[in-house]
Amino acid sequence: MFQRYWRWDFKGRARGELGRSVILTFEREKSIIHTLLRRLGASEEEASATAEVLSEGDLRGFASHGLLRLPYILRALKRGKITAKAKVKVVKRAPAAALIDGGHGLGHHIAMRAMRLAIEKAKKKGIGAVGVHNSNHFGIAGYYAEMAAREGLIGLVTTTTDALVHPWGGVEPLLGTNALAIGIPAKPYPILLDMAMSVAARGKFVEAVKKGKPIPEGWAIDSEGRQTTDPKKALEGALSPFGGIKGYGLALVLELLAGPLVGAAAGKEVQGTLEPVKGFCTKGDFMIAIDPAAFVSADEFKAQVQKFVAQLKASRKAPGVEEILVPGEPEFRTREKRLREGIPIADEVWAEIEQIAKELGVNITGLTSTGA
């Protein structure tokens, strides 16, 4: 029953795709995730980090990187494809750089440690760069870039995924969607760019298939390399890079930075970010923290950032546009709203979590705080 029920396919589903009626508080969602991870052997630190980042995903409106991913993680823990209480170690160290072997542990926990180390180095040397291999999916990339921004630093994060995107002029999926996140300290929220390299998330194609609707032209190609509006043929082919040849070029260099540079796989050799079944996840991560004070005074940098943001917001708006936003602003507003009103969880996701909790002998009713 345990394995059979957990066959539900979450792969690539994006925010806004599923019916929602269950409402959770931020603390309750963290508590549920924390408790289920601990039941399958995760350490306190691993469970807390994973619960934090997954819940932040839902809080900001990224349902595809929230509670929906927990069954995948629990399955992998049970199969031994993610290691609980992993031995995370720094295998190479330089004054402003380091390489971490994640020991095939929980990606969120490892990524937090990596960015903390990058921040520590940046505060000492002006810049810190940390690579990671032998890790797993780490949720929203922006979370880690924001860690640096909250410390008054600039954060840059990238990671690889299974090959889903075709090269420009090519047919085969050879590139990951390879998220890129950049966080810059600002008020009232950090500027937080967080984007993937494909035109659209894979989940939007799954949704279109279910609804029997076409997808916009330019989103993907079929297995023969032809543009298609048929989502089923698109899933058999490859996702298209955003921005044409420019997006392809960016996806390629990110693949190399978060792949070979950090001792991780690239291209079709990247596996396990969708569902680790045959072996361990082979993706990589690359993080940089930069101290603005290594270049100009910190106060001057902050003042210039605020001045430019104000200039953007005060600029002339296109017809029908009420407000010009900066990257990250919509998600931070969603976060504030959901902290007040609760986080909507898809019925399908909640049903799965309830069933898994039951099979693990965990009563999730009434859990209100992490570790309850």
C-alpha positions in Angstrom: 0.0 0.0 0.0 2.8 2.4 1.0 4.6 2.2 -2.4 1.5 1.8 -4.5 -0.2 4.9 -3.3 2.9 7.0 -3.6 2.9 6.5 -7.4 0.9 9.8 -7.9 2.7 11.8 -10.5 3.6 15.4 -9.4 6.3 16.0 -12.0 6.8 19.6 -13.0 3.3 20.8 -11.9 3.2 24.6 -11.7 1.4 27.0 -9.4 -2.3 27.5 -9.9 -2.9 24.1 -11.7 -4.8 22.1 -9.1 -8.1 22.6 -7.3 -7.5 24.1 -3.8 -9.7 24.1 -0.7 -7.5 23.1 2.2 -6.0 26.0 4.1 -2.9 25.6 6.2 -1.0 28.1 8.4 2.7 28.5 7.6 3.6 27.0 11.0 1.3 24.0 10.5 2.7 23.2 7.1 6.2 23.3 8.5 5.2 21.1 11.4 3.6 18.4 9.1 6.7 18.3 6.8 9.1 18.3 9.8 7.2 15.4 11.5 7.0 13.2 8.4 10.7 13.7 7.6 11.7 12.9 11.1 9.6 9.7 11.0 11.7 8.6 8.0 15.0 9.3 9.8 15.9 12.8 8.9 17.9 14.7 11.5 16.4 17.7 13.3 18.5 20.1 11.2 17.6 18.4 7.9 13.9 18.3 8.7 13.8 21.9 9.8 15.6 23.2 6.8 13.5 21.2 4.4 10.2 22.1 6.1 11.2 25.8 6.0 12.1 26.0 2.3 9.1 23.8 1.1 6.7 25.9 3.1 8.2 29.1 1.9 7.6 27.9 -1.7 3.9 27.5 -1.0 3.8 30.8 1.0 5.1 32.7 -2.0 2.9 31.0 -4.6 5.3 28.4 -6.0 3.1 25.3 -5.3 5.3 23.2 -7.6 8.1 23.7 -5.1 6.1 23.3 -1.9 4.2 20.6 -0.1 3.5 19.0 -3.5 7.2 17.8 -3.6 7.1 16.1 -0.2 5.9 12.7 -1.4 8.8 12.6 -3.9 11.2 13.3 -1.0 9.7 10.7 1.3 9.7 8.1 -1.5 13.3 8.8 -2.1 14.2 8.5 1.6 12.4 5.2 1.8 14.2 3.8 -1.3 17.5 5.0 0.0 18.0 7.4 -3.0 18.1 10.3 -0.5 20.2 9.7 2.6 18.9 10.7 6.0 21.5 12.1 8.4 23.8 12.5 5.4 27.5 13.2 5.9 27.8 16.6 4.3 31.5 17.7 4.0 33.7 20.3 2.4 36.0 18.4 0.1 37.9 21.4 -1.3 38.6 24.7 0.3 40.1 28.0 -0.7 40.0 31.5 0.9 37.0 32.6 -1.2 35.7 29.3 -2.5 34.7 25.8 -1.4 33.3 22.6 -2.8 30.7 20.6 -0.8 29.9 16.9 -1.1 26.3 16.6 0.0 26.4 12.9 0.7 23.2 12.4 -1.2 21.3 14.2 1.5 18.3 16.5 1.6 18.9 19.3 -0.9 17.3 22.1 1.0 19.5 21.4 4.1 22.7 21.1 1.9 21.9 24.3 0.0 21.4 26.3 3.2 24.8 25.1 4.4 26.4 26.0 1.1 25.0 29.6 1.1 25.9 30.1 4.7 29.5 29.2 3.9 29.4 31.5 0.8 28.2 34.3 3.1 30.8 33.6 5.7 33.6 33.8 3.0 32.1 36.9 1.4 32.2 38.8 4.8 35.8 37.9 5.2 37.1 38.1 1.6 34.5 40.2 -0.2 33.2 37.3 -2.3 32.4 33.6 -1.6 31.7 30.9 -4.2 30.5 27.5 -3.2 29.8 24.5 -5.4 27.8 21.4 -4.4 27.5 17.9 -5.8 25.9 14.7 -4.5 22.8 16.6 -3.4 19.1 16.7 -4.4 16.4 19.1 -5.5 16.6 22.2 -3.2 13.2 23.9 -3.8 13.0 27.6 -4.8 16.4 29.0 -5.8 15.4 32.4 -4.7 15.3 31.4 -1.0 19.1 31.0 -0.9 19.8 34.2 -2.9 17.6 36.0 -0.4 19.7 34.6 2.5 22.6 36.6 1.2 20.5 39.7 0.5 19.2 39.7 4.1 22.8 39.9 5.2 23.4 43.0 3.1 25.1 40.9 0.4 24.3 40.1 -3.2 23.4 36.4 -3.7 23.6 34.4 -6.9 22.3 30.9 -7.2 22.0 28.4 -10.0 21.3 24.7 -10.2 20.8 22.0 -12.8 17.8 19.6 -13.5 17.1 16.6 -15.7 17.4 17.4 -19.4 14.1 19.0 -20.6 15.1 21.8 -22.9 16.4 21.6 -26.4 19.4 23.5 -27.7 18.8 26.3 -30.2 18.5 24.6 -33.6 18.4 21.1 -32.0 15.7 18.6 -31.3 16.8 16.5 -28.3 16.3 17.7 -24.7 19.8 18.2 -23.5 19.6 21.1 -21.0 18.0 21.5 -17.7 15.5 24.3 -16.9 18.4 25.5 -14.7 17.0 28.1 -12.3 18.9 31.3 -11.9 18.3 33.5 -8.8 19.9 36.8 -7.9 19.1 38.6 -4.7 20.1 42.3 -4.0 19.4 44.0 -0.7 16.7 46.6 -1.0 13.6 48.0 0.9 10.9 47.0 1.7 11.9 43.7 0.1 15.1 42.5 -1.5 15.2 42.5 -5.3 14.8 38.8 -6.0 15.1 37.5 -9.5 14.2 33.8 -9.7 13.7 32.3 -13.1 14.0 29.1 -15.1 15.5 28.8 -18.6 12.4 27.4 -20.4 9.6 29.4 -21.9 7.0 27.6 -19.6 7.1 25.1 -16.8 6.6 21.5 -17.7 3.6 21.4 -15.4 1.7 23.7 -17.8 1.9 21.1 -20.5 0.6 18.4 -18.1 -2.3 20.7 -17.3 -3.1 21.4 -20.9 -3.2 17.6 -21.7 -5.6 17.0 -18.8 -7.9 19.9 -20.0 -7.6 18.9 -23.7 -6.4 22.4 -24.6 -3.6 23.5 -26.9 -0.4 25.3 -25.7 0.8 28.6 -27.2 3.2 28.3 -30.2 6.8 28.7 -29.2 6.6 26.8 -26.0 7.9 23.5 -27.2 8.8 21.2 -30.1 7.7 17.7 -30.9 10.1 14.7 -31.2 10.8 15.7 -34.8 11.8 19.2 -34.0 8.7 20.9 -35.3 6.9 23.7 -33.3 3.8 22.2 -31.8 0.7 23.4 -30.0 -0.2 19.9 -29.0 0.9 19.5 -25.3 1.1 15.7 -25.6 3.5 15.9 -28.5 5.4 18.6 -26.6 5.9 16.3 -23.7 7.3 13.7 -26.1 9.6 16.3 -27.5 11.4 19.1 -25.6 10.7 22.4 -23.9 12.0 25.5 -25.7 14.4 27.9 -24.1 13.0 31.3 -23.2 14.3 34.2 -25.4 15.4 32.0 -28.2 19.1 31.8 -28.8 19.8 34.0 -25.8 18.0 31.8 -23.4 19.7 28.8 -24.9 23.1 30.4 -24.3 22.3 31.3 -20.7 21.0 27.8 -20.0 24.2 26.3 -21.5 26.6 28.4 -19.3 24.5 27.7 -16.2 24.6 24.0 -17.0 28.4 24.2 -17.0 28.7 26.3 -13.8 26.4 24.1 -11.8 27.7 20.9 -13.5 31.3 20.2 -14.5 32.6 23.1 -12.4 31.3 21.6 -9.2 32.0 18.0 -10.0 28.4 17.2 -11.0 26.8 15.9 -14.2 25.6 17.8 -17.3 23.1 17.2 -20.1 21.4 13.8 -20.2 23.6 12.5 -17.4 21.7 14.7 -14.9 19.0 12.6 -13.3 17.0 12.4 -10.2 15.5 16.0 -10.0 12.2 14.7 -11.2 12.1 11.3 -9.5 15.3 9.4 -8.3 14.5 5.7 -9.0 17.5 4.0 -10.6 20.3 5.8 -8.8 21.3 8.9 -6.8 20.6 12.4 -8.0 23.5 13.7 -10.1 22.6 17.5 -10.3 24.9 20.3 -9.0 24.5 23.7 -7.4 26.6 26.8 -7.6 26.3 29.8 -5.2 28.0 33.1 -4.9 27.8 35.8 -2.2 29.3 39.2 -2.9 29.9 42.0 -0.3 29.1 45.4 -1.9 31.6 46.9 0.5 34.4 45.2 -1.4 33.7 47.7 -4.2 31.9 50.8 -2.8 30.6 51.8 0.6 27.7 49.6 1.7 25.6 52.7 2.5 26.3 54.2 -0.9 25.3 51.0 -2.7 22.0 50.7 -0.8 21.2 54.3 -1.5 21.8 53.9 -5.2 19.7 50.8 -5.3 16.8 52.5 -3.6 17.2 55.5 -5.9 17.0 53.4 -9.0 14.0 51.4 -7.7 12.2 54.6 -7.0 13.0 55.8 -10.6 11.6 52.6 -12.0 8.4 52.8 -10.1 7.9 56.5 -10.9 8.5 56.0 -14.6 5.7 56.4 -17.2 3.4 53.3 -17.3 2.0 51.6 -20.3 -1.8 51.8 -20.9 -3.7 49.6 -18.4 -0.7 49.2 -16.1 -1.3 50.3 -12.5 2.1 49.7 -11.0 5.6 48.8 -12.1 7.0 46.0 -9.9 10.6 44.8 -9.4 11.5 41.1 -9.4 10.4 39.3 -6.3 7.8 41.9 -5.3 4.7 39.9 -6.4 5.9 36.8 -4.4 6.7 38.8 -1.3 3.2 40.3 -1.4 1.7 36.9 -1.8 3.8 35.8 1.2 2.4 38.5 3.4 -1.2 37.8 2.3 -0.8 34.0 3.0 0.8 34.6 6.4 -2.5 36.5 7.3 -5.0 34.3 5.5 -3.3 30.9 5.2 -1.8 28.8 2.5 -4.2 27.1 0.0 -3.2 23.5 -0.7 -4.5 21.4 -3.6 -7.0 18.7 -2.6 -5.0 16.1 -4.5 -1.8 17.1 -2.6 -3.6 17.1 0.8 -5.2 13.7 0.2 -1.7 12.2 -0.6 -0.2 13.8 2.5 -3.0 12.5 4.7 -2.6 9.0 3.3 1.2 9.0 3.7 0.9 10.2 7.3 -1.6 7.4 8.0 0.7 4.8 6.6 3.6 6.2 8.6 1.5 6.2 11.8 1.6 9.9 12.1 -1.5 11.9 13.3 -1.1 15.2 11.5 -4.4 16.7 12.9 -3.7 19.6 15.2 0.0 19.9 14.5 0.7 23.7 14.8 4.4 24.1 15.3 7.6 22.6 14.0 8.6 19.5 16.0 5.1 19.1 17.5 
